[in-house]
Amino acid sequence: MFNRFTKGLLITILTLAVILGAFLAYSRYFVELQNRGVELCVDLNDLKKLAVLERVPLDKIITEVKKRGVTLVGVFEETLPDASALGELYYAKGVGILAMGIFNPPFCTLENKGVIHLDWTYIYAPSSAVRERVFKQLSWALGTNKVKLIDKEVIEVNEAEEELRGLGLGISEAQIKYFTQNGLKIIPRVWQDQRYNQNTLYPKISALRNYDLIIFDGDEILGAPDNMPALAAAMRANNLKYGYIEIVKQEGDAQLKKLMGRQVVRVHSVPKKELEKLNKETVAKRFVRAAKERGVQLIYLRPFFPPQTIGSPLQYNLDYFSSVQKELTQAGYVLGTFEPTSNFRVNQWQVALLALGVFIGFLFLVNLFIKISNPVIWLCLFALAGFLYLFLSLGYISQAQKLFALLAAITFPSLAVISNLSRKPLPRFSLWDPILIILNILGETTIGIFLLLGLLADYRYMLGVEVFAGVKIALLAPLVIILFYFILQQGEGTLGNRLRTFLEIKVNLALVMGTIFLLAALGILVARSGNFVLPVPGFEKNFRNFLETVMFIRPRTKEFLIGYPALFVAAILALRQQRTWLWLWAAIGAIAPISVFNSFTHVHTPIMVSIARTMNGLTLGIIVGLLVGLIAERFSK
């Protein structure tokens, strides 16, 4: 049991920690205000396809997309077939040259000298710039012993022509000149090739040093899985950013993000297969949501193609690009540039104070179950101080942030629900009293949210390089704690007597079926937390879109349709001292504060978006809760 001095000291420390967390959250808010820029990028291959479909020059399409806010173009590395199609070079296998060499004088000369190998590849590149680039790229990928210049304009490669077709050879000089003249910046698209190693990755990446960022293509990042440190070192040395595409899974992505630190850019794109199932209005809103709710700074636009398009494919996509431009501009974003995230981080003493605040909240929670003596409290505090000193001095700041953020997510929603639903009953009360209980629960949960925001006040979490760990635990653990607490409140006496009283509760079939339904709904919510293991049905998507249109920031459905109404019922039961089914309604109602807390664990989402989402959910939740309360009042009479 806390004495007055100990309790006062603990509350004082907790208050200081909350003030610090609020200050860090406020500082983060100003960092987020600076990040209002978004750039639009199109894919060169897509533009070429549109040009072929419409039979119009590529220049015309580029002029039109630039009018719609596009400033970047994704360009895949050139390959031998690409370069041959552009007339930059000619290549052939040795056996082919011997058969047709008379038609190519440089190759004919080599044939006369008798230096042609049947299975090797020969590349004729009259342009010195192209020849130098191709020679270097081949040497880095295959090794200098396999590539040599055997004539002034001919490269000999000790490799079959079939093995070279998919090898990336850098960005074509012709494309660089073309897009520079047309006012678009190039984003190189680079793909995995196992022939590169940690020694040859540096020159490969160094050849791209004149660009701002790289977006990797395919299921694996170049150098994955073993050479991510070498790749990151090469990119940092050449001041290149890593553009990582949300949702798309690539081997090496998580490691490269951590290694790149601030030099990452969050990119959103809709994969081609998914695009086939959507319309342009839905996609435009999705891009705005990505910028608004997840801090996306670069949008990679993929156009629609027949049979999805209506009328002219070009005009259809220009209208689509215009709608994206309009939606983003109306949402307050500046197209054409974005600022890098500042080096915003929390230091060691701040982590220590915030962790201490979380631990004090945990002690208050434990004290609800087991009365803790003052000596034990002080022993725990000294043990925590030693643990933090050791942990932080060894450089485990990130681990400490994640550990105590998870503890806060478990502690404060549990503490808020239990403490507010354990109050003394009122002989008479109005529907305003349950609302006050809900507001108190949300207010006490906010104490933990401030501590969480302080602990994760770090650019790595804002960029999505690091993420809150333990989403499923943070969702389930408070429910178990709340269930266990209110089950123990059944009856009196020993633990066995209380459990026996709970097990002897009489139930009817309707209540059993209702409980099964609610638990099934809870199971679905758990399964869809985190990375959405279960898909969202169509009717729910439409409902979400409606809410987003009406309220700008969509509240979480589980909060206002399940959590707050159940919390309303739980508050009424607590005020009436009807505790038989309080354990169930309290646990289901806890979904609301748990979900609110979870909203703020997504640090890449701007704080004001999470606040708006919370307030919208609370408003709708109270309205639905009042309706549920009135219905419950009617049937309870």
C-alpha positions as CSV (number, residue, x, y, z in Angstrom):
1,M,0.0,0.0,0.0
2,F,1.4,3.4,-1.0
3,N,1.9,5.9,1.8
4,R,1.1,9.6,1.2
5,F,4.8,10.6,0.6
6,T,5.5,7.7,-1.8
7,K,2.3,8.2,-3.7
8,G,2.9,11.9,-4.0
9,L,6.4,11.4,-5.2
10,L,5.3,8.8,-7.8
11,I,2.6,11.1,-9.1
12,T,5.1,14.0,-9.3
13,I,7.5,11.9,-11.4
14,L,4.7,10.7,-13.6
15,T,3.5,14.2,-14.1
16,L,7.0,15.4,-15.1
17,A,7.3,12.4,-17.6
18,V,3.9,13.3,-19.1
19,I,4.9,17.0,-19.5
20,L,8.1,15.9,-21.2
21,G,6.1,13.5,-23.5
22,A,3.7,16.4,-24.4
23,F,6.6,18.7,-25.1
24,L,8.2,16.1,-27.5
25,A,4.9,15.5,-29.1
26,Y,4.5,19.2,-29.7
27,S,8.0,19.4,-31.1
28,R,7.2,16.5,-33.5
29,Y,4.1,18.4,-34.6
30,F,6.2,21.3,-35.8
31,V,8.5,18.9,-37.7
32,E,5.5,17.4,-39.4
33,L,4.2,20.9,-40.4
34,Q,7.4,21.3,-42.5
35,N,6.8,18.1,-44.4
36,R,3.9,19.3,-46.7
37,G,5.7,18.6,-50.0
38,V,4.8,15.7,-52.3
39,E,6.3,14.8,-55.7
40,L,4.6,12.9,-58.5
41,C,6.5,10.4,-60.6
42,V,5.4,8.5,-63.8
43,D,7.0,5.4,-65.3
44,L,8.8,5.8,-68.6
45,N,7.6,2.4,-69.9
46,D,4.0,3.4,-69.1
47,L,4.5,6.7,-71.0
48,K,5.9,4.8,-74.0
49,K,2.9,2.4,-74.0
50,L,0.5,5.3,-73.9
51,A,2.4,6.9,-76.8
52,V,2.0,3.7,-78.9
53,L,-1.7,3.4,-78.0
54,E,-2.5,7.0,-79.0
55,R,0.1,7.2,-81.8
56,V,1.3,10.5,-80.5
57,P,4.9,11.7,-79.8
58,L,6.3,11.1,-76.3
59,D,7.1,14.8,-76.1
60,K,3.4,15.7,-76.2
61,I,2.6,13.3,-73.4
62,I,5.4,14.6,-71.2
63,T,4.3,18.2,-71.7
64,E,0.8,17.2,-70.6
65,V,1.8,15.2,-67.5
66,K,4.1,18.1,-66.4
67,K,1.1,20.4,-66.4
68,R,-0.5,18.0,-63.9
69,G,2.3,18.3,-61.4
70,V,4.5,15.4,-62.5
71,T,8.2,16.3,-61.9
72,L,9.8,12.8,-61.9
73,V,10.1,9.9,-64.3
74,G,11.1,6.4,-63.3
75,V,13.6,5.0,-65.8
76,F,14.8,1.4,-65.7
77,E,18.4,0.7,-66.4
78,E,19.3,0.1,-70.0
79,T,19.9,-3.5,-71.2
80,L,21.6,-4.7,-74.3
81,P,18.3,-5.2,-76.2
82,D,17.2,-1.6,-75.1
83,A,20.5,-0.1,-76.3
84,S,20.3,-2.0,-79.6
85,A,16.8,-0.8,-80.2
86,L,17.9,2.8,-79.7
87,G,20.8,2.2,-82.2
88,E,23.4,2.9,-79.5
89,L,25.2,-0.4,-80.1
90,Y,25.0,-3.7,-81.9
91,Y,25.8,-7.0,-80.2
92,A,26.0,-10.6,-81.3
93,K,27.2,-14.0,-80.2
94,G,30.5,-15.2,-81.8
95,V,28.8,-17.9,-83.8
96,G,26.4,-15.3,-85.2
97,I,29.2,-13.0,-86.2
98,L,31.0,-15.8,-88.1
99,A,27.8,-16.4,-90.0
100,M,26.9,-12.7,-90.7
101,G,30.2,-10.8,-90.1
102,I,30.3,-9.5,-93.7
103,F,27.5,-7.1,-92.9
104,N,29.3,-5.4,-90.0
105,P,32.8,-4.1,-90.9
106,P,34.2,-4.0,-87.3
107,F,33.2,-7.6,-86.7
108,C,34.4,-8.6,-90.1
109,T,37.8,-7.3,-89.3
110,L,37.9,-9.4,-86.1
111,E,36.8,-12.4,-88.0
112,N,39.6,-12.0,-90.4
113,K,42.0,-11.8,-87.5
114,G,40.6,-15.1,-86.2
115,V,39.9,-13.8,-82.7
116,I,36.2,-14.6,-82.5
117,H,35.1,-17.1,-79.9
118,L,31.9,-19.0,-80.8
119,D,30.1,-18.7,-77.4
120,W,31.3,-15.3,-76.4
121,T,29.5,-12.0,-76.9
122,Y,30.8,-9.1,-78.9
123,I,29.4,-5.5,-78.6
124,Y,30.0,-2.8,-81.2
125,A,29.5,0.7,-79.6
126,P,30.7,3.6,-81.8
127,S,29.8,6.2,-79.1
128,S,32.6,6.6,-76.6
129,A,30.2,7.6,-73.8
130,V,28.0,4.5,-74.4
131,R,31.0,2.2,-74.8
132,E,32.7,3.4,-71.6
133,R,29.5,3.0,-69.6
134,V,28.7,-0.4,-71.0
135,F,32.3,-1.6,-70.5
136,K,32.3,-0.5,-66.8
137,Q,28.9,-1.9,-66.0
138,L,29.9,-5.3,-67.5
139,S,33.2,-5.3,-65.7
140,W,31.6,-4.6,-62.3
141,A,29.0,-7.3,-62.8
142,L,31.2,-10.0,-64.4
143,G,34.7,-9.2,-63.4
144,T,37.5,-7.4,-65.3
145,N,38.9,-10.7,-66.4
146,K,35.8,-11.4,-68.5
147,V,35.5,-8.1,-70.3
148,K,38.0,-6.4,-72.5
149,L,38.2,-4.0,-75.4
150,I,39.6,-5.9,-78.4
151,D,39.2,-3.2,-80.9
152,K,38.7,0.6,-80.8
153,E,34.9,0.2,-80.8
154,V,34.3,-3.4,-79.9
155,I,33.9,-5.0,-76.4
156,E,34.5,-8.7,-76.0
157,V,32.6,-10.5,-73.1
158,N,33.5,-14.0,-72.0
159,E,29.8,-14.8,-71.4
160,A,27.0,-16.1,-73.6
161,E,24.8,-13.5,-75.1
162,E,21.7,-15.0,-73.4
163,E,23.2,-14.4,-70.0
164,L,23.7,-10.7,-70.6
165,R,20.3,-9.7,-71.9
166,G,18.8,-9.0,-68.4
167,L,21.9,-7.2,-67.0
168,G,21.4,-3.6,-66.1
169,L,23.8,-1.2,-67.8
170,G,23.0,2.1,-66.1
171,I,21.0,5.0,-67.5
172,S,21.3,5.8,-71.2
173,E,23.0,9.1,-72.0
174,A,20.3,9.7,-74.6
175,Q,17.6,9.4,-72.0
176,I,19.4,11.6,-69.6
177,K,19.7,14.3,-72.2
178,Y,16.1,13.9,-73.3
179,F,14.5,14.2,-69.9
180,T,16.9,17.1,-68.9
181,Q,15.7,19.0,-71.9
182,N,12.1,18.2,-71.1
183,G,12.4,19.3,-67.4
184,L,11.9,15.9,-65.7
185,K,14.2,14.4,-63.1
186,I,15.1,10.8,-63.4
187,I,14.6,8.2,-60.7
188,P,16.7,5.1,-61.6
189,R,14.9,1.8,-61.3
190,V,17.5,-0.9,-60.4
191,W,17.0,-4.6,-60.0
192,Q,18.7,-7.5,-58.3
193,D,21.6,-9.2,-59.9
194,Q,23.5,-11.9,-57.9
195,R,26.7,-11.3,-59.9
196,Y,27.4,-8.2,-57.8
197,N,29.3,-8.5,-54.5
198,Q,30.2,-6.1,-51.7
199,N,33.3,-4.9,-53.6
200,T,31.5,-4.2,-56.9
201,L,28.3,-2.6,-55.4
202,Y,30.1,0.6,-54.7
203,P,31.1,1.5,-58.3
204,K,27.7,0.3,-59.5
205,I,25.9,2.7,-57.1
206,S,28.5,5.4,-57.6
207,A,27.6,5.6,-61.3
208,L,24.2,6.8,-60.2
209,R,25.5,9.6,-57.9
210,N,24.0,12.4,-60.0
211,Y,20.4,11.4,-59.0
212,D,18.6,12.0,-55.8
213,L,17.2,8.6,-55.0
214,I,16.9,5.0,-56.2
215,I,13.8,2.8,-56.3
216,F,14.6,-0.9,-56.6
217,D,12.5,-3.2,-58.7
218,G,11.5,-6.8,-58.2
219,D,11.2,-9.1,-55.2
220,E,14.8,-8.5,-54.0
221,I,16.9,-5.4,-53.5
222,L,20.2,-5.3,-55.3
223,G,22.7,-7.1,-53.0
224,A,20.1,-8.9,-50.9
225,P,20.3,-10.7,-48.6
226,D,24.0,-10.5,-47.6
227,N,25.3,-7.3,-49.0
228,M,22.9,-4.7,-47.5
229,P,25.6,-3.0,-45.4
230,A,27.8,-2.5,-48.5
231,L,24.8,-1.2,-50.5
232,A,23.8,1.2,-47.8
233,A,27.4,2.4,-47.4
234,A,27.6,3.1,-51.1
235,M,24.3,4.9,-51.2
236,R,25.2,7.1,-48.3
237,A,28.6,7.9,-49.6
238,N,27.1,9.1,-52.9
239,N,24.3,11.0,-51.1
240,L,21.6,8.8,-52.6
241,K,18.2,8.3,-50.9
242,Y,16.4,5.0,-50.8
243,G,12.8,5.2,-52.0
244,Y,10.9,2.3,-50.5
245,I,7.5,1.4,-51.8
246,E,4.8,0.8,-49.1
247,I,3.1,-2.6,-49.1
248,V,5.4,-4.1,-51.7
249,K,7.6,-6.7,-50.1
250,Q,11.2,-6.9,-51.1
251,E,13.9,-8.9,-49.5
252,G,16.4,-6.6,-47.9
253,D,14.0,-3.7,-47.5
254,A,13.8,-3.7,-43.7
255,Q,17.5,-3.9,-43.2
256,L,18.3,-1.3,-45.8
257,K,15.8,1.2,-44.3
258,K,17.5,0.9,-40.9
259,L,21.0,1.2,-42.4
260,M,20.0,4.3,-44.5
261,G,18.5,6.3,-41.5
262,R,17.2,9.7,-42.6
263,Q,18.1,9.0,-46.3
264,V,14.8,7.2,-47.0
265,V,11.7,8.4,-48.8
266,R,8.3,6.8,-48.3
267,V,6.8,6.0,-51.7
268,H,3.3,4.9,-52.5
269,S,2.2,3.1,-55.7
270,V,-0.7,0.9,-56.7
271,P,0.5,-2.4,-58.3
272,K,-0.7,-3.1,-61.8
273,K,-2.8,-6.2,-60.7
274,E,-4.5,-4.2,-58.0
275,L,-5.0,-1.2,-60.3
276,E,-7.1,-3.4,-62.6
277,K,-9.7,-3.8,-59.8
278,L,-10.0,0.0,-59.0
279,N,-11.2,3.2,-60.7
280,K,-9.4,6.4,-61.0
281,E,-11.5,8.2,-58.3
282,T,-10.7,5.5,-55.7
283,V,-7.0,5.6,-56.6
284,A,-6.8,9.4,-56.4
285,K,-8.3,9.3,-52.9
286,R,-6.0,6.6,-51.9
287,F,-3.0,8.7,-52.8
288,V,-4.2,11.6,-50.8
289,R,-4.8,9.3,-47.8
290,A,-1.3,8.0,-48.2
291,A,0.1,11.5,-48.0
292,K,-2.2,12.6,-45.2
293,E,-2.2,9.6,-42.9
294,R,1.2,8.0,-43.5
295,G,3.5,10.9,-44.5
296,V,4.1,9.6,-48.1
297,Q,6.4,12.1,-49.9
298,L,6.5,10.5,-53.4
299,I,3.6,9.1,-55.4
300,Y,4.5,6.7,-58.2
301,L,1.6,7.0,-60.7
302,R,0.7,4.0,-62.8
303,P,-1.8,4.8,-65.6
304,F,-4.9,2.8,-66.6
305,F,-5.0,0.9,-69.8
306,P,-7.8,-0.6,-71.9
307,P,-10.2,-2.1,-71.2
308,Q,-10.4,0.0,-68.0
309,T,-10.2,3.3,-69.8
310,I,-13.2,5.0,-71.4
311,G,-12.5,6.8,-74.7
312,S,-9.0,8.0,-75.3
313,P,-6.5,6.2,-72.9
314,L,-4.3,9.3,-72.9
315,Q,-7.1,11.7,-72.0
316,Y,-8.5,9.3,-69.4
317,N,-5.1,9.2,-67.6
318,L,-4.6,12.9,-67.9
319,D,-7.9,13.4,-66.2
320,Y,-6.8,10.9,-63.6
321,F,-3.5,12.7,-63.0
322,S,-5.4,16.0,-62.8
323,S,-7.7,14.6,-60.1
324,V,-4.7,13.4,-58.1
325,Q,-3.1,16.9,-58.4
326,K,-6.4,18.6,-57.4
327,E,-7.0,16.3,-54.4
328,L,-3.5,16.8,-53.1
329,T,-3.5,20.6,-53.6
330,Q,-6.9,20.9,-51.9
331,A,-5.6,18.8,-48.9
332,G,-2.8,21.5,-48.5
333,Y,0.1,19.8,-50.1
334,V,2.7,21.5,-52.2
335,L,3.5,19.5,-55.4
336,G,7.0,19.4,-56.9
337,T,9.3,19.2,-53.8
338,F,9.6,17.7,-50.4
339,E,11.8,18.5,-47.5
340,P,14.0,15.8,-45.9
341,T,12.9,14.8,-42.3
342,S,14.9,16.6,-39.7
343,N,17.2,14.7,-37.4
344,F,14.6,14.6,-34.6
345,R,15.5,12.2,-31.8
346,V,14.9,11.7,-28.1
347,N,18.1,11.5,-25.9
348,Q,19.0,9.2,-23.1
349,W,17.8,11.2,-20.1
350,Q,14.5,11.8,-21.8
351,V,14.1,8.0,-22.5
352,A,14.9,7.3,-18.8
353,L,12.4,9.8,-17.4
354,L,9.6,8.6,-19.8
355,A,10.4,4.9,-19.0
356,L,10.2,5.8,-15.3
357,G,6.8,7.3,-15.9
358,V,5.6,4.2,-17.7
359,F,6.9,2.0,-14.9
360,I,5.1,4.0,-12.3
361,G,1.8,3.6,-14.2
362,F,2.6,-0.2,-14.2
363,L,3.1,-0.1,-10.4
364,F,-0.3,1.5,-10.1
365,L,-1.9,-1.2,-12.2
366,V,-0.2,-4.0,-10.2
367,N,-1.4,-2.4,-7.0
368,L,-5.0,-2.9,-8.1
369,F,-4.4,-6.7,-8.0
370,I,-1.8,-7.0,-5.2
371,K,-1.2,-4.3,-2.6
372,I,2.5,-3.3,-2.9
373,S,4.4,-2.3,0.2
374,N,6.6,0.8,0.2
375,P,9.8,-1.2,0.6
376,V,8.9,-3.2,-2.5
377,I,8.1,0.0,-4.4
378,W,11.4,1.5,-3.7
379,L,13.2,-1.8,-4.5
380,C,11.4,-1.9,-7.9
381,L,12.4,1.7,-8.6
382,F,16.0,1.2,-7.8
383,A,16.0,-2.0,-9.9
384,L,14.6,0.0,-12.8
385,A,17.2,2.7,-12.4
386,G,19.9,0.1,-12.6
387,F,18.3,-1.6,-15.5
388,L,18.0,1.7,-17.4
389,Y,21.5,2.8,-16.6
390,L,22.9,-0.5,-17.9
391,F,20.6,-0.7,-20.9
392,L,21.2,2.9,-22.1
393,S,25.0,3.0,-21.3
394,L,25.3,-0.1,-23.6
395,G,23.6,1.9,-26.4
396,Y,20.3,0.0,-26.4
397,I,18.2,3.1,-26.7
398,S,16.0,1.9,-29.5
399,Q,15.3,-1.4,-27.6
400,A,14.4,0.6,-24.5
401,Q,12.1,2.8,-26.5
402,K,10.2,-0.2,-27.9
403,L,10.1,-2.1,-24.6
404,F,8.6,0.8,-22.6
405,A,6.3,1.9,-25.4
406,L,4.8,-1.6,-25.4
407,L,4.5,-1.6,-21.6
408,A,2.7,1.8,-21.9
409,A,0.3,0.3,-24.5
410,I,-0.5,-2.6,-22.1
411,T,-0.6,-0.6,-18.9
412,F,-2.6,2.6,-19.4
413,P,-5.7,1.3,-21.3
414,S,-6.0,-1.4,-18.6
415,L,-5.5,1.0,-15.7
416,A,-8.0,3.5,-17.2
417,V,-10.8,0.9,-17.7
418,I,-10.3,-0.9,-14.4
419,S,-10.0,2.2,-12.2
420,N,-13.1,3.9,-13.7
421,L,-15.3,0.9,-13.7
422,S,-14.4,0.0,-10.1
423,R,-15.9,3.2,-8.7
424,K,-18.7,3.2,-6.1
425,P,-22.3,2.8,-7.5
426,L,-24.7,5.7,-7.6
427,P,-28.3,5.3,-6.3
428,R,-29.5,7.5,-9.2
429,F,-27.7,8.6,-12.3
430,S,-28.4,10.0,-15.7
431,L,-27.0,9.0,-19.1
432,W,-24.5,11.8,-18.6
433,D,-22.7,9.8,-15.9
434,P,-21.6,7.0,-18.3
435,I,-20.4,9.6,-20.7
436,L,-18.2,11.1,-17.9
437,I,-16.8,7.7,-17.2
438,I,-15.9,7.2,-20.9
439,L,-14.2,10.6,-21.0
440,N,-12.3,9.8,-17.8
441,I,-11.1,6.5,-19.4
442,L,-10.0,8.3,-22.5
443,G,-8.3,11.0,-20.4
444,E,-6.3,8.4,-18.4
445,T,-5.4,6.6,-21.5
446,T,-4.0,9.9,-22.9
447,I,-1.5,9.9,-20.0
448,G,0.0,6.8,-21.5
449,I,-0.3,8.2,-25.0
450,F,1.9,11.2,-24.1
451,L,4.5,8.9,-22.7
452,L,4.4,6.8,-25.9
453,L,4.7,9.9,-28.1
454,G,7.7,11.0,-26.1
455,L,9.4,7.6,-26.3
456,L,8.9,7.3,-30.0
457,A,9.7,11.0,-30.8
458,D,12.3,9.9,-33.4
459,Y,12.7,10.5,-37.1
460,R,13.2,6.7,-37.7
461,Y,9.6,6.1,-36.5
462,M,8.3,9.0,-38.5
463,L,9.8,7.7,-41.6
464,G,8.7,4.1,-41.0
465,V,12.3,2.9,-40.7
466,E,11.4,1.7,-37.1
467,V,8.0,0.6,-36.1
468,F,6.2,0.0,-32.8
469,A,6.8,-3.6,-31.8
470,G,4.2,-5.9,-30.3
471,V,0.9,-4.8,-31.9
472,K,-0.9,-8.1,-31.2
473,I,0.4,-8.1,-27.6
474,A,-0.7,-4.5,-27.1
475,L,-4.2,-5.4,-28.3
476,L,-4.7,-8.7,-26.4
477,A,-2.8,-8.2,-23.1
478,P,-5.1,-5.3,-21.8
479,L,-8.2,-7.4,-22.6
480,V,-6.8,-10.4,-20.6
481,I,-5.9,-8.1,-17.7
482,I,-9.3,-6.5,-17.6
483,L,-11.1,-9.8,-17.9
484,F,-9.0,-11.3,-15.1
485,Y,-9.6,-8.3,-12.8
486,F,-13.4,-8.2,-13.1
487,I,-13.7,-12.0,-13.0
488,L,-11.9,-11.8,-9.6
489,Q,-14.4,-9.3,-8.4
490,Q,-17.1,-12.0,-8.6
491,G,-18.1,-13.0,-5.0
492,E,-15.8,-12.7,-2.0
493,G,-13.2,-14.6,-0.1
494,T,-10.2,-16.6,-1.6
495,L,-9.3,-16.7,-5.2
496,G,-10.9,-20.2,-5.5
497,N,-14.1,-18.9,-4.0
498,R,-14.2,-16.0,-6.4
499,L,-13.6,-18.2,-9.4
500,R,-16.2,-20.7,-8.2
501,T,-18.8,-17.8,-8.0
502,F,-17.9,-16.8,-11.5
503,L,-18.3,-20.3,-12.9
504,E,-21.7,-20.6,-11.2
505,I,-23.2,-17.7,-13.1
506,K,-26.4,-18.7,-14.7
507,V,-26.7,-18.0,-18.4
508,N,-29.4,-18.3,-21.1
509,L,-29.0,-19.3,-24.7
510,A,-29.4,-15.7,-26.1
511,L,-26.6,-14.5,-23.9
512,V,-24.4,-17.4,-24.9
513,M,-25.0,-16.7,-28.6
514,G,-24.4,-13.0,-28.1
515,T,-21.1,-13.7,-26.3
516,I,-20.0,-16.1,-29.1
517,F,-20.9,-13.4,-31.7
518,L,-19.0,-10.7,-29.8
519,L,-15.9,-12.9,-29.3
520,A,-15.9,-13.8,-33.0
521,A,-16.0,-10.2,-33.8
522,L,-13.1,-9.6,-31.4
523,G,-11.2,-12.4,-33.1
524,I,-11.6,-10.8,-36.5
525,L,-10.5,-7.5,-35.1
526,V,-7.3,-9.1,-33.7
527,A,-6.6,-10.9,-37.0
528,R,-7.0,-7.7,-38.9
529,S,-4.7,-5.6,-36.7
530,G,-1.2,-4.9,-37.6
531,N,-0.8,-5.6,-41.3
532,F,-4.4,-6.7,-42.0
533,V,-4.2,-10.4,-42.2
534,L,-7.8,-10.6,-43.2
535,P,-9.2,-8.7,-46.2
536,V,-11.8,-5.9,-45.8
537,P,-15.2,-6.7,-47.4
538,G,-16.6,-4.4,-50.0
539,F,-19.5,-3.0,-48.0
540,E,-17.1,-2.0,-45.2
541,K,-14.8,-0.3,-47.8
542,N,-17.8,1.7,-49.0
543,F,-18.7,2.6,-45.5
544,R,-15.2,3.7,-44.7
545,N,-15.1,5.9,-47.8
546,F,-18.4,7.5,-46.8
547,L,-17.0,8.3,-43.4
548,E,-13.8,9.7,-44.8
549,T,-15.8,11.9,-47.2
550,V,-18.1,13.2,-44.4
551,M,-15.5,13.6,-41.6
552,F,-12.3,14.1,-43.6
553,I,-10.4,11.8,-41.2
554,R,-12.1,8.4,-41.0
555,P,-12.6,7.2,-37.4
556,R,-11.9,3.5,-36.6
557,T,-15.1,1.4,-37.0
558,K,-14.2,-0.9,-34.1
559,E,-14.1,2.1,-31.7
560,F,-17.5,3.7,-32.4
561,L,-19.5,0.6,-33.4
562,I,-18.1,-1.8,-30.8
563,G,-15.8,-0.3,-28.2
564,Y,-17.6,2.8,-27.0
565,P,-21.1,1.3,-27.0
566,A,-19.8,-1.7,-25.0
567,L,-18.0,0.7,-22.7
568,F,-21.3,2.6,-22.3
569,V,-23.0,-0.6,-21.2
570,A,-20.1,-1.4,-18.9
571,A,-20.3,2.0,-17.2
572,I,-24.1,1.6,-16.6
573,L,-23.5,-1.9,-15.1
574,A,-20.7,-0.4,-12.8
575,L,-22.9,2.5,-11.7
576,R,-25.6,0.0,-10.8
577,Q,-23.2,-2.4,-9.1
578,Q,-24.4,-5.1,-11.5
579,R,-21.1,-7.0,-11.8
580,T,-22.3,-10.3,-13.1
581,W,-21.5,-9.5,-16.7
582,L,-19.3,-6.5,-16.2
583,W,-16.2,-8.5,-17.0
584,L,-17.4,-9.2,-20.6
585,W,-18.7,-5.7,-21.4
586,A,-15.6,-4.1,-19.8
587,A,-13.3,-6.2,-21.9
588,I,-15.2,-5.5,-25.1
589,G,-15.5,-1.9,-24.3
590,A,-11.7,-1.8,-23.7
591,I,-11.4,-2.1,-27.5
592,A,-12.0,1.7,-27.7
593,P,-9.1,3.0,-25.5
594,I,-6.8,0.2,-26.8
595,S,-7.6,1.2,-30.4
596,V,-7.1,4.9,-29.6
597,F,-3.7,4.1,-28.1
598,N,-2.9,2.0,-31.1
599,S,-3.6,4.9,-33.4
600,F,-0.8,6.9,-31.9
601,T,1.7,4.0,-32.2
602,H,1.7,4.6,-35.9
603,V,4.2,7.4,-35.6
604,H,4.5,7.9,-39.4
605,T,0.9,9.2,-39.2
606,P,0.8,12.9,-38.3
607,I,-0.2,13.7,-34.8
608,M,-3.1,15.9,-35.8
609,V,-4.5,13.1,-38.0
610,S,-4.5,10.7,-35.0
611,I,-6.1,13.3,-32.8
612,A,-8.8,14.0,-35.4
613,R,-9.4,10.3,-35.8
614,T,-9.7,9.9,-32.0
615,M,-12.2,12.8,-31.6
616,N,-14.3,11.6,-34.6
617,G,-14.5,8.1,-33.1
618,L,-15.3,9.5,-29.7
619,T,-18.1,11.6,-31.0
620,L,-19.7,8.8,-33.0
621,G,-19.1,6.4,-30.2
622,I,-20.9,8.5,-27.7
623,I,-23.9,8.9,-30.0
624,V,-24.0,5.1,-30.7
625,G,-23.4,4.5,-27.0
626,L,-26.3,6.7,-26.0
627,L,-28.6,4.8,-28.3
628,V,-27.4,1.5,-26.9
629,G,-27.8,2.9,-23.4
630,L,-31.4,4.0,-24.1
631,I,-32.2,0.6,-25.5
632,A,-30.6,-1.1,-22.5
633,E,-32.6,1.1,-20.1
634,R,-35.8,0.2,-21.9
635,F,-35.3,-3.6,-21.8
636,S,-33.9,-3.6,-18.2
637,K,-37.2,-2.1,-16.8
